[in-house]
Amino acid sequence: MHALEKIMAKASGKARVSPGEIVTAKIDFAEINDLYLQTVYSFYEMGGERIWDKNRAAFVFDHYAPCPTIESARNHAEMRTFAQKNDLTYHFDISCGVCHQVMPEHGLVYPGMIVVATDSHTTTHGAFGALGTGVGATDMACVLITGELWMRVPQIINIRLEGEPPAGVFAKDVILNVIGALRADGAVYKGVEFTGSYVDSLGVSERMVLCNMALEMGAKTAYIQPNQQVIDYVTARAVRPFEVERTDPGFTYAEEHVFELDRLTPQLAFPNSVDNVYALEKGAGVKIDQGLIGTCTGGRVEDIAVAAEILNGKKIADWVRLLIIPASKEVMRICMERHYIQSLMDAGATIASPGCGPCLGAHEGVLAAGEVCITASNRNFPGRMGSSDSKLYLASPASVAASVLKGVITDPREFLGGNT
């Protein structure tokens, strides 16, 4: 069996499982974000009284943090009441950050577990050797009542990434290139495993980028076999003992795709689809109004560090805005200690509180009609970040930083020692 199949088999009390099989799996952790007050309503409508385990569920207030509307404030108030009534051990309020960053930081994500959340990008947690997947409000209410959820065992495809990209090319460029090749429907309801020499050497942050955006190919879940960096990260934080599952030798994948990365260049997803991907040079010179570095895809320490490297001692272009939104309070603290935040503020950046910010078009930097934004986030659909008449280009944090410096979409390699 594949490691993901082993996780599902163990959680459902079976010796083995096979693709297409329906299982009822015990859930190790459930997370509800502040878009999903309906989960609470559904919980009571189904006859729920107390959640099945107060140590295995949490609310994370990240999409509306802090609240921009009376309605979102009311939602938060009702969810806090539910959390208090159920005496939840873990609750992450508006100061904490994005769920996919906050939960690993607090040791709630670890190899071999099943984590479900009311957010499609829960695939991110495959970076830790976990099975992470998004669910809706009704399914989540079932989990809160029973601690279990039915799942269909997915086919597993292997995306093998070989070689070492040139300087100035990052995991975001790699995954955009993969999505451009396999398209937005290339992995619908499949498990995606990333393997290869490139992946073997990656640390936690860039593994999270790959697994996060596997969702943009339609993946039900994603997975990377933990390396020592991941094991060390989790060991220092995990609230429970864990076991790393390993794929059996000779396992046959449903599909295999190989990408050679030695000559890859910075990539850009053009409006209005994540799989509308070309080499960044095709978009070079496009005038921008805003850049965003943040969210669950591009708001970690390494992302903010590379922006600070490019912009240190410089000023962003006139009439261009740069938003920096750390993925968590912990990321913010580290970046302040290392003076990245101060450097970026000096360059003209606006620093917002940890959270999702404008990624879903809610607040802290939404766009007007006709405006253009280059962003390190994960989606560029019409209306995703404000007006449906704005345009979003997806790129690496380095490409965003280089672009706001020039005021037009710009290859970051001229600032990072790479060849353009």
C-alpha positions, 0 to 999 in steps of 0.5 A, a space after each residue: 500500500 501507499 503511505 496514504 492508504 496505510 494511514 486510511 487503513 489504520 484510521 478505519 481499523 482495516 488491514 488494507 484498503 484499495 482505491 475506490 473503497 469507502 471507509 469510515 475513518 477516525 479523525 485525529 484533528 478537526 479545524 473550523 475556520 471563521 467562514 463556517 459558523 454553519 458547522 455550529 448550526 449543523 451540529 445542533 440540528 443533528 442533535 449534537 450536545 458536546 463534541 466528541 473530544 475537546 482535545 481534537 478540535 479547534 476554531 481558527 479565526 483567520 479569514 476575517 481577522 480582525 473583523 471587517 464587518 458586523 456580520 463577521 464579528 457576530 460569527 466570531 462571537 457565536 463561535 467563541 461561545 461554542 468553543 467555551 461551552 465545549 471547553 476546547 483545549 485549542 482555540 486560535 483567535 484573531 491574533 494567531 494567523 492562518 490555520 494551515 500555518 498555526 496548527 503545525 506551529 502548535 504541534 497539532 499536525 504530525 506524520 501518520 494522522 488524518 486532519 480535516 478542516 473547513 478549508 480546501 487547502 488543507 492538502 498543505 499538511 501533506 508536507 508533514 506526512 499527514 493526510 489532510 483534506 478539506 470538508 464542508 460544514 455538514 461533514 465537519 458537524 458529523 466529525 464533531 459529533 462522532 469523531 469519524 468521517 466517511 472517505 473514498 480511498 483515492 488513486 495516488 499519482 506521483 509527481 516526480 521533481 528532479 534536479 535543482 532549479 537555478 537561483 531565483 526559482 522557488 517552489 512556487 515556480 515549480 508548482 505553477 509549472 506543474 499545474 500549468 502542465 497537468 491543468 486544473 483538473 489533472 488530479 481530481 479526487 486523487 492523492 498527489 505525492 511529490 517525490 524526486 531529488 528536488 523534493 528530498 532536499 526541501 525544508 518545511 516551508 517549500 514542501 508546504 507550498 507544493 502540497 498547498 497548491 496540489 489542490 489547484 489540480 483538484 487533488 483530494 489530498 497531497 503527501 511528501 515522505 518526511 525527511 529529517 528536517 520535517 521530523 525534527 520540526 514535528 518532534 520539537 512540537 507534536 502534542 502526541 506520539 506519531 509514526 511515519 508511514 512509508 509506501 511499500 516497495 513496488 507500489 504502482 501509482 495510477 499515474 506518474 509525471 516527471 519534471 526536470 527542473 534544472 532549466 526552469 525559469 520563474 513562472 507566472 499564472 496569468 488571469 483568470 485561472 491557476 493553470 494559465 501558466 507561462 514563463 514569467 518573461 511573457 508577462 514582463 513589463 505588465 504594469 501593476 497596482 499592488 503586490 501581495 506577499 502572504 497567506 497560507 501559500 506565501 506568508 512564511 519566514 522564508 517568503 518575507 526574508 527574500 522580499 526583504 533581501 530584494 527590497 532592503 535599502 530600496 523603495 517600491 515604485 511610485 503609485 504601487 502598493 505592497 502588502 505583507 501579511 505574515 502567515 502567523 503571529 510566530 512568523 511575524 515575531 521572527 521576521 521582526 527579530 530579524 528586522 525584515 519587517 522594519 526593512 520592508 516598511 522602510 521600502 514602503 510596504 504596508 504590514 497587515 495582521 497575520 491572517 488571510 487578508 485580501 486573498 478571499 476578497 474580504 478585507 486588508 487590500 481588496 482591489 478596485 475595477 481595472 487594478 492589477 495585482 501580482 500575488 504570492 497567494 494561490 488563486 486568481 479567479 475573477 473577483 477573488 481579491 475584490 472587483 471581478 474586473 481586477 486582474 491577478 497574476 500568481 508568482 513567487 514572493 521573490 517575483 512579487 518583490 521584484 515587481 513592486 520595486 519596478 512597478 511592472 512584472 519583473 524577473 527576480 533573478 537580476 536581484 538574486 544572482 540568477 541569469 535572466 
